[in-house]
Amino acid sequence: MKIIYPLRLLIILCSFLLLNSCIAAAVMANQKNVAEKHITTENNAIPPEFGKDNSTLICVLKGRNSRDKYMKKHFNENYKGKFIFVLEEDLENEEYADLDKYRYIFDYDAGSTASAGYGASGEFKTRSAPYSNYYMLDRKTDEYYYSDVKTGSFGKVILTYAQKLESLRLQNL
């Protein structure tokens, strides 16, 4: 039996970490590409009338640090129209009742997928993975515009929405 020297072990470990990083980067890039393709007016993920009026978009915050952080970051950096961040529990306040002023809401539903099966050890295991499904609500027409992108990579989806909404807003000026 060969003895693995520390240097050889270090090279193997570094190679494994580099390969793992490359795979993770490819998966993240794919999530962005999927979001780009699916978050469109044609796929009914964005209201086609968005940006034609002078309304203020409500971006819903839910008190979850990571999701709220990405919501604030991506909208502040990428969307130049009027928008505000509102905690979910404050949406029903009289302050936001004017549907001409606050016509659209950007929000998400959370869920999880479950799978079950036998692992390599022969042991039966169950797993679940959380996902988010982002959508827009046109409060005037009471129509929901869901993206068909259900993913745990919510930062990529929020970024894509912010960019697409800004592009549509500029087109509809």
C-alpha positions in Angstrom: 0.0 0.0 0.0 1.4 3.4 -1.0 1.7 6.1 1.5 0.3 9.5 0.3 2.8 12.2 1.1 1.5 15.5 2.6 2.3 17.4 -0.6 0.4 14.9 -2.8 -2.5 15.1 -0.4 -2.5 18.9 -0.6 -2.5 18.8 -4.4 -5.4 16.4 -4.5 -7.4 18.5 -2.0 -6.7 21.7 -3.9 -7.7 20.0 -7.2 -10.9 18.8 -5.6 -11.8 22.3 -4.3 -11.0 23.9 -7.6 -13.2 21.4 -9.5 -16.0 21.9 -6.9 -15.8 25.7 -7.3 -16.0 25.4 -11.1 -19.1 23.2 -10.9 -20.7 25.6 -8.5 -20.0 28.6 -10.7 -21.4 26.8 -13.7 -24.6 25.9 -11.8 -25.0 29.6 -10.7 -24.5 30.9 -14.3 -27.1 28.4 -15.5 -29.6 29.7 -12.9 -29.0 33.2 -14.3 -29.5 32.0 -17.9 -32.7 30.2 -16.9 -34.0 33.3 -15.2 -33.1 35.4 -18.3 -35.1 33.1 -20.6 -38.2 32.7 -18.4 -38.7 36.1 -16.8 -40.4 37.9 -19.7 -43.7 39.4 -20.6 -44.1 36.7 -23.2 -43.9 34.0 -20.5 -46.4 36.0 -18.3 -43.9 36.7 -15.6 -44.0 40.5 -16.0 -47.2 42.6 -16.7 -46.9 44.0 -20.2 -48.4 47.3 -19.0 -45.6 47.7 -16.4 -43.9 51.1 -16.6 -46.6 52.8 -18.7 -48.0 54.7 -15.7 -46.3 56.7 -13.0 -46.9 54.2 -10.2 -44.5 53.1 -7.5 -43.5 49.4 -7.3 -43.9 47.8 -3.9 -41.1 45.3 -3.2 -42.2 43.1 -0.4 -39.7 42.4 2.5 -40.4 39.5 4.8 -37.9 40.0 7.5 -35.5 37.3 6.2 -32.1 38.8 6.1 -30.7 37.1 3.1 -33.7 37.6 0.8 -34.3 41.1 2.0 -30.6 42.0 1.5 -30.7 40.8 -2.1 -34.0 42.6 -2.8 -32.6 45.9 -1.5 -29.2 45.4 -3.3 -30.5 44.5 -6.7 -33.4 47.0 -6.9 -31.2 49.9 -5.6 -28.5 49.1 -8.1 -30.6 48.1 -11.2 -34.0 49.6 -11.1 -34.3 53.4 -11.6 -38.1 53.8 -11.5 -40.0 54.6 -8.4 -40.1 51.8 -5.8 -40.4 51.2 -2.1 -39.6 48.4 0.3 -42.6 47.4 2.5 -42.7 44.7 5.1 -45.3 42.1 4.3 -47.3 42.8 7.5 -47.6 46.5 6.5 -49.1 45.9 3.0 -52.6 46.3 4.3 -51.9 49.8 5.8 -54.0 52.6 4.5 -50.8 54.3 3.3 -50.6 51.7 0.4 -54.3 51.6 -0.5 -54.1 53.9 -3.6 -54.0 51.5 -6.5 -53.0 54.3 -9.0 -50.0 55.2 -6.9 -49.0 51.6 -5.8 -50.3 49.5 -8.7 -47.7 46.7 -8.7 -46.2 44.4 -6.0 -43.1 42.3 -6.4 -43.2 39.3 -4.0 -42.5 35.6 -3.7 -44.0 32.4 -2.5 -41.7 30.0 -0.6 -41.9 26.2 -0.7 -39.8 23.1 -0.7 -39.4 20.0 -2.8 -38.9 16.6 -1.3 -37.3 13.5 -2.6 -36.8 10.1 -1.2 -34.6 7.1 -2.1 -31.9 4.7 -1.2 -28.4 6.2 -0.8 -25.1 4.5 -1.6 -25.1 2.9 1.8 -28.5 1.2 1.0 -30.2 3.3 3.7 -33.5 5.0 2.8 -33.2 8.7 3.0 -35.5 11.7 2.5 -34.3 15.2 1.5 -36.0 18.5 1.0 -34.8 21.6 -0.8 -36.3 25.1 -0.3 -37.3 27.2 -3.3 -38.8 30.6 -4.1 -41.3 31.4 -6.8 -41.3 35.2 -7.5 -44.2 37.0 -9.0 -45.8 40.3 -9.7 -49.3 41.3 -8.8 -51.2 44.0 -10.7 -53.4 45.3 -7.9 -55.7 47.2 -10.3 -56.6 44.1 -12.3 -55.9 41.6 -9.5 -53.8 39.6 -12.0 -50.8 37.6 -10.9 -47.7 37.2 -13.1 -45.7 34.2 -11.9 -42.3 33.2 -13.3 -42.0 29.5 -13.9 -38.5 29.7 -12.3 -38.6 27.9 -8.9 -35.2 28.0 -7.4 -33.1 28.3 -4.3 -30.9 30.9 -6.2 -33.2 33.7 -5.3 -30.5 36.4 -5.7 -30.2 35.6 -9.4 -34.0 35.8 -9.9 -34.3 39.1 -8.0 -31.4 40.5 -10.1 -33.0 39.4 -13.3 -36.4 40.8 -12.3 -34.8 44.2 -11.4 -33.0 44.4 -14.7 -36.0 43.2 -16.8 -38.4 45.6 -15.1 -36.0 48.5 -15.7 -35.7 47.6 -19.3 -39.5 47.4 -19.7 -40.0 50.6 -17.8 -37.6 52.4 -20.2 -39.4 50.9 -23.3 -42.8 52.0 -22.0 -41.9 55.6 -21.1 
